[in-house]
Structure formats: C-alpha cells, structure tokens
Amino acid sequence: MAVRIGPLFLRSRVYVPPMAGVTDIVFRDIVRQVDRHCLLSTEMVSSKGLLYRKESHIMDLAEDEHPIGIQIFGHEPEIMANAAQMAQARGADFIDINMGCPVPKITKGKDGCALMREPELASEIIKTVKAAVQVPVTVKFRLGWDDNTRNAVEFGLMVQDAGASLVTVHGRTRQQLYSGKADWSFIAQVKKALDIPVFGNGDVFEPQDALKLLEIAGVDGVAVARGSLGNPWLIPRITKYLDTGILDDPPHEVERLIIAFKHCLGLVRYKGLRVGTSESRRHLTHYTKGIVGGAVFRNRLTQTSSVEDALNTLSDLAEHVDGKEGRHRFLLAVENDYLEYCKHPGEGTRNSKHGVHAPVDVDAVAPVAVP
C-alpha cells in the first residue's frame, strides 16, 4: 500500500526518523546501501542556531538519499519558518517539525515535547512553516507530556487542521523518556481520528514487531529508530516481511563487523580523525551487541582513537567469531577502503568550525531516538 506525503508517493512503509548523534549523512548512506526506498530524515537542527550558523552540516544531503526530510525544532514561528526555508533550499523533500523530543535541555526552552502543552503555539508554528515552503510539512510527537495529560488524539487533530501532511507518533509520554513499553493501542486512537497518514514509533526491533504495530495500531507505516542502531539490515528485512511475508535471516556476524568498520571509516573521512573516531565508538559497540564473548572487544572499541584501533579490534573479533577464515574474510572486505584511507587520511570533508552541532548531549542519551 503506497503512502502519500502531500505530492510525494513513498515506495516503502518504513521510516528511519531523526536520532540525535546517529542519523547523519554517514549513517544514512549505510541505510541507503541496504534499502533504496525507505523514508529518511536528518538529525534535528535548531531553528535558532541557524540564525548564527547558516551552513549547518546536519542539513548536508547526498544526491542519492531521497526521499529525505530535514527535521527542525524551536518554538518561535517566524524563526521556524526561516529554518524551514533554509532546509528546503538544501534539498529536503519534506520538513519535519519536532514536537516530541523529551530531553530536558530541549523541553525547558518550550521546544520539543513542551509544545504538546501549548497546542495553540504549536498550531501557529505549523501554519507559519507550511506557508513558508513548497514541500510537505510533517510533525513528530508523543502520546502527551505524562500519563495524566495524554492529548495525542486532540493534538494530532490540531496538527492535521494546521496543514501537516503526515504525523509520526511515538508510543510513550515525555515523562517516560525511553523507558517502559510503547503503547501501540493509544497510537491506534490517533490513527482512527486522523485522515492524514500516521506512522507509529516505539519498540520495533524485529520485523515481527513492525507487523504487530501495523496490526494493533492500524497505522500507515512504522518508524524504526533504536532498532536500527548497529543493525541497518533491519530496515530491508521489515520491508520484505511486510510486503511478502518472507522473513530473511539477519546478516552473519562477520558481515556486521565489515559494515561496522566502514561506518567508522566513513565518519573519520567526513568529520576528521578526532571527531570521527569519538562518534564511531557508540556505533561500533552497537554493531557488536549480541555476539557471544564480545564484551571484551566492546570494551576495546570504547577506547578507539584511530582507524587502526578499529581495524585491529574488529579483525580480532572476526577471528573470535569465525576463526582464521573470519579474520581473512573481514580483512579482504575492508582492504581497499582502508588502503584508500591510508593514501589520503585528511581531516574530514566537513569543516567542524562552521557547523550547527547536535543540540543535545549525544553521549548522555547514548543514543536515543528524537523524539
């Protein structure tokens, strides 16, 4: 079943939504290598921050990653509209407005999920942004601020009336953050009330979870956030399972390690050695989760400070997983990429001095979906 966002017809019911410190251009490139048609979005970018640093690297887009949205956050309508115009100029296929981030640093400034407590202001933001751009506007929000104020149905109707083309609903309140269990049945109430497409978000870690979410909530699609960390193959596995009922096996552990190294290398090439290796640590540990006997290697990965560190640890882990053959397979697969990097190590194609950085402490949230 095709999903439509304004004039956009999507070829997938799977969405990889914004995640702070995760959904940068490097991560999205890896996702696109395994799934050409899923919906993608950037990390969220501060609308106010763009007033001072207009060339935000969070909004860097590749030519081959469409359809993709740029997510903005803030609470001042005109500033949000200005940010939306900048995102459109950067090539966004849609503008996603964050009204669900639960992180205190965001909500204390009236941003993110705090807007669910001020629906009139939220409505003004959506209307102002929609009037400022030609691409569709979507909104991501939660069930409510807490269990006593679950206003997702009323909020969703307001969002629809204000002109949004699609909403993504995370099945938790702001108070829950990312604890407890996502309430898919409440997402169903939002879907039943709205005429625009609704994507459900929360606790999708296997293809079977995605199908259950669709069945319980009746939503048009699923947003897969934390489940994709270290596991981009989950996206095409979900797509195939939903479309055909065929459940593909997850990739071999050595294959996971090969992509883990390429992810690390991509971050270093894009962001430079210091930032790239630092940011790669959390990704590397995610790729190795679930590997029997992998704890000692994950500990080494948390200390990674160079591409060579990552190469040595991952090749050792490949041997641990599959003997000498595993090490050989791993090294053969990454050899060309590594040799090319050694010829031109560089300082990263992104100049970190001129970027708008992640608006939350990504190490503290380590990492979580936003919202």
C-alpha positions in Angstrom: 0.0 0.0 0.0 1.5 3.3 -1.1 1.8 6.1 1.4 1.5 9.7 0.3 3.0 12.8 1.9 1.4 15.7 0.0 2.7 15.2 -3.6 5.2 12.5 -2.6 4.4 8.9 -3.1 6.5 6.7 -0.9 7.6 3.2 -2.0 8.2 2.0 1.5 6.2 1.8 4.8 9.4 2.1 6.8 10.8 5.3 8.1 14.1 5.9 9.8 13.3 9.0 11.9 15.7 11.6 13.3 18.1 10.4 16.0 20.5 12.8 17.7 24.1 11.8 17.1 23.0 9.0 14.7 21.2 9.9 11.5 24.0 11.9 10.0 24.9 11.6 6.3 27.3 8.7 7.0 24.7 6.6 8.8 22.1 7.4 6.1 24.5 6.3 3.4 24.8 2.9 5.0 21.0 2.6 5.3 20.7 3.5 1.6 23.1 0.8 0.7 20.7 -1.8 2.1 17.4 -0.1 1.4 16.9 2.2 -1.5 13.3 3.4 -0.8 12.7 3.7 3.0 11.9 7.2 4.3 14.8 9.0 5.9 15.4 12.2 7.9 18.3 14.1 9.3 19.1 14.7 12.9 17.1 17.6 14.3 18.5 21.1 13.8 17.9 24.1 16.0 16.0 26.8 14.1 17.5 29.5 16.3 21.0 28.0 15.8 20.6 28.6 12.1 20.4 32.3 12.7 24.0 32.3 13.7 25.4 29.4 11.7 23.6 29.1 8.5 25.8 26.3 6.9 24.6 23.5 9.2 26.3 20.2 8.4 23.3 18.5 10.0 21.5 19.5 6.8 24.1 18.1 4.5 22.3 15.8 2.0 23.6 13.4 -0.6 22.2 13.3 -4.1 21.2 9.7 -3.9 19.4 9.6 -0.5 16.0 10.9 -1.4 13.2 10.8 -0.2 14.6 12.6 2.8 13.3 15.2 5.2 15.1 17.7 7.4 13.8 18.0 11.0 13.8 21.4 12.7 12.9 22.3 16.3 12.1 25.5 18.1 9.1 27.4 19.3 9.2 30.8 17.5 7.0 30.6 14.4 8.9 33.1 12.2 12.3 31.6 13.1 11.0 28.1 12.4 9.7 29.3 9.0 13.1 30.7 8.2 14.7 27.4 9.2 12.2 25.5 7.0 13.1 27.7 4.0 16.8 27.0 4.5 16.1 23.3 4.8 14.0 23.4 1.6 16.9 25.2 -0.2 19.2 22.4 0.9 17.1 19.9 -0.9 14.7 18.5 1.7 11.7 16.6 0.2 9.7 17.5 3.4 10.1 19.5 6.5 9.6 17.6 9.8 8.8 19.6 12.9 10.0 18.1 16.2 7.3 18.3 18.9 8.3 15.2 20.7 11.8 15.4 22.0 11.7 14.6 25.7 15.3 15.7 26.6 15.1 18.4 29.4 17.6 20.6 27.6 15.1 20.9 24.8 11.8 21.0 26.6 12.8 23.6 29.2 13.0 26.1 26.3 9.5 25.4 25.2 10.8 23.2 22.3 10.2 19.5 21.5 7.5 17.8 23.6 6.9 21.0 25.6 4.8 22.2 22.6 2.3 19.4 23.4 1.4 21.6 26.4 0.9 24.6 24.2 -1.2 23.4 21.3 -2.1 26.9 20.1 1.5 27.9 19.7 2.2 24.5 18.0 -0.6 25.2 15.6 0.8 28.7 14.8 4.2 27.1 14.2 2.9 24.6 11.7 0.8 27.1 9.8 3.7 29.6 9.6 6.1 26.9 8.4 3.7 25.5 5.9 3.1 28.9 4.4 6.8 29.5 4.0 7.7 26.4 2.0 6.5 24.5 -1.0 7.4 21.0 0.3 5.2 19.0 2.6 5.3 19.5 6.4 5.2 16.6 8.8 5.2 16.5 12.6 6.6 14.1 15.2 5.1 14.0 18.7 4.4 11.7 21.6 1.3 10.5 23.5 1.5 13.5 25.8 3.5 15.1 28.5 2.7 12.4 31.1 0.0 9.8 31.7 -2.3 12.4 33.2 -2.2 14.5 30.0 -2.3 12.1 27.1 -3.5 14.5 24.5 -2.1 12.9 21.4 -5.5 12.5 19.7 -6.5 16.1 20.2 -3.0 17.2 19.4 -3.0 15.1 16.2 -6.3 16.6 15.1 -4.8 20.1 15.6 -1.7 19.2 13.7 -3.8 17.9 10.8 -6.0 21.0 10.8 -2.9 23.2 10.8 -1.8 21.6 7.5 0.6 18.8 8.2 0.7 16.0 5.6 1.8 13.2 7.9 2.5 12.6 11.6 4.8 10.2 13.4 3.6 9.2 16.9 6.0 7.8 19.5 4.1 5.5 21.8 5.4 7.0 25.1 4.9 10.1 27.0 7.6 12.7 27.7 7.7 11.6 31.3 8.6 8.0 30.2 11.5 9.2 28.0 12.5 5.8 26.5 11.6 3.6 29.5 8.7 1.2 29.8 6.8 -0.1 26.9 5.4 1.8 23.9 1.6 1.9 23.9 0.6 1.0 20.4 -3.1 0.9 21.3 -3.0 4.6 22.0 -1.3 5.2 18.7 -4.3 3.4 17.2 -6.6 6.1 18.7 -4.6 8.8 16.9 -4.8 6.9 13.6 -8.5 6.3 13.9 -9.1 10.1 14.5 -6.9 11.4 11.6 -7.3 11.4 7.9 -3.7 12.0 7.0 -1.1 9.2 7.2 0.2 8.2 10.6 3.4 6.3 11.3 3.8 4.5 14.6 7.1 4.6 16.5 8.4 2.7 19.5 9.8 -0.8 20.3 10.3 -2.1 16.8 13.4 -4.3 17.0 12.4 -7.1 14.7 10.3 -7.5 11.5 7.6 -9.2 13.5 7.4 -6.2 15.8 6.7 -4.0 12.8 3.8 -6.2 11.6 2.3 -6.3 15.1 2.5 -2.5 15.3 0.7 -2.2 11.9 -2.0 -4.7 13.1 -2.6 -3.2 16.5 -2.4 0.5 15.6 -3.7 0.3 12.0 -1.0 2.8 11.0 0.2 3.5 7.5 3.9 2.8 8.3 6.4 2.2 11.0 9.2 4.4 12.2 12.3 2.3 13.2 14.7 4.2 15.4 16.8 2.5 18.1 16.2 -0.9 16.4 18.4 0.2 13.5 21.4 1.1 15.7 24.2 -1.3 14.5 21.5 -3.0 12.5 20.7 -1.2 9.3 19.6 -4.6 7.8 16.5 -4.4 9.9 15.1 -1.9 7.5 15.0 -4.1 4.4 14.1 -7.2 6.5 11.0 -5.3 7.7 10.1 -4.1 4.2 10.4 -7.7 2.7 8.4 -9.2 5.6 5.6 -6.7 5.3 5.4 -7.0 1.5 5.9 -10.7 1.1 5.7 -12.4 4.5 9.2 -13.7 4.0 11.5 -13.3 7.0 15.1 -13.1 5.9 17.8 -14.1 8.4 19.9 -11.4 9.9 23.4 -11.0 8.5 26.3 -13.1 9.5 28.3 -11.6 12.4 31.4 -11.0 10.3 29.2 -9.1 7.8 28.1 -6.9 10.7 31.8 -6.2 11.6 32.6 -5.3 8.0 29.9 -2.6 7.9 30.9 -1.5 11.4 34.4 -0.7 10.1 33.1 1.0 7.0 30.8 3.1 9.3 33.8 4.1 11.4 35.9 4.9 8.3 33.0 7.0 6.8 32.8 9.1 10.0 36.5 9.7 10.0 36.5 10.7 6.4 33.6 13.1 6.9 34.3 14.5 10.3 38.0 14.1 10.7 40.0 11.7 13.0 39.2 13.1 16.4 35.5 13.6 16.0 35.0 10.7 13.7 36.6 8.1 15.9 34.9 9.6 19.0 31.5 9.4 17.4 32.2 5.9 16.0 32.6 4.3 19.4 28.9 4.1 20.2 28.2 2.8 16.7 30.9 0.2 16.9 29.6 -1.2 20.2 26.0 -1.4 18.7 27.2 -3.4 15.8 28.8 -5.9 18.1 26.0 -6.4 20.6 24.7 -9.9 20.9 28.0 -11.5 19.8 28.8 -14.2 22.3 32.1 -13.4 24.1 32.1 -9.9 22.6 32.2 -7.9 25.8 36.0 -7.7 26.0 36.1 -6.5 22.4 33.4 -3.9 23.0 35.4 -2.6 25.9 38.3 -2.1 23.5 36.1 -0.4 21.0 35.0 2.2 23.6 38.7 3.2 23.7 39.1 3.6 19.9 41.1 6.6 18.9 42.2 5.7 15.4 41.1 3.8 12.3 43.9 1.3 13.1 42.4 0.7 16.5 39.0 -0.1 15.0 40.6 -2.3 12.3 42.6 -4.3 14.8 39.8 -4.8 17.3 37.2 -5.8 14.7 39.6 -8.2 12.9 40.3 -9.8 16.2 36.6 -10.1 16.9 36.0 -11.6 13.4 38.6 -14.3 14.3 36.8 -14.9 17.6 33.5 -15.3 15.8 34.7 -17.4 12.8 38.3 -18.4 13.3 41.1 -17.6 10.8 38.5 -17.7 8.0 36.5 -14.9 9.7 39.6 -12.7 10.0 40.5 -13.3 6.4 37.0 -12.5 5.2 36.9 -9.3 7.2 40.3 -8.0 6.1 39.6 -8.9 2.5 36.3 -7.0 2.5 37.7 -3.8 4.0 41.2 -3.8 2.4 40.6 -1.4 -0.4 38.7 1.1 1.7 41.5 1.1 4.3 44.3 1.4 1.8 42.5 4.3 0.1 42.1 6.0 3.5 45.8 5.5 4.2 46.7 7.3 1.0 44.5 10.3 1.9 43.7 10.4 5.6 42.8 14.1 5.5 41.0 16.0 8.2 37.5 15.2 7.2 35.4 16.7 4.3 33.2 18.6 6.9 34.7 21.7 8.4 33.6 21.4 12.0 34.2 25.1 12.8 31.1 26.1 10.7 28.5 23.5 11.6 25.5 23.5 13.9 26.2 20.7 16.3 23.8 18.2 17.8 21.6 20.2 20.2 21.6 17.5 22.9 24.5 15.8 24.7 24.6 12.7 22.5 26.9 10.9 24.9 24.4 11.4 27.7 21.5 10.0 25.7 23.7 7.3 24.3 22.0 7.5 21.7 18.2 7.6 21.7 15.6 8.4 19.1 14.5 12.0 18.9 11.7 12.0 19.7 
